[in-house]
Amino acid sequence: MPMVVIEVNGERQGLNFSACHVIQGHSKCGRMHGHNYFVSVKLEGDVKDGLLMDFGPLKEVVKAICREMDHRVLLPQHLTTTLKEEVVFETGGKRYTFPKEDVVLLPLEFISTEMLSQYFLKKIVENMDAPNVNKITVRVDESLGQGAYSERTL
């Protein structure tokens, strides 16, 4: 039986979040700024019992990750100090202090669209039950038409 591809378009399916970040060491993106992100997923594999995978559970996995990041400050965990109720982040001679509940600390070297696509890919693979999926591609757009892909063969 031929391989099948299914895709969930993040913009059209409401798989999105708004967040701010900084890319340390970058001349322009080294200043705090934000994006309205969209997350799209493509799965490839073999059909079993008429389906590759039910869209519903896939969308729920992506929505859960988006909810964690929505309206938060995204920071690389290794460059922060967590105090009682605050998170401190220093880069480029600037010191940022945020309320702890407004921050998501991510295990990434940089908070870039490229690194976010890798993070989403890892989290989706960890949380989806799709035994007949052979390949997954995740796209994170930081604005419409501008984003990064990560993919993994399973």
Summary of the structure (lengths in Angstrom):
residues: 154
radius of gyration: 17.0
end to end distance: 18.5
largest distance: 58.2
contacts: 457
relative contact order: 0.22
helix: 26%
strand: 45%
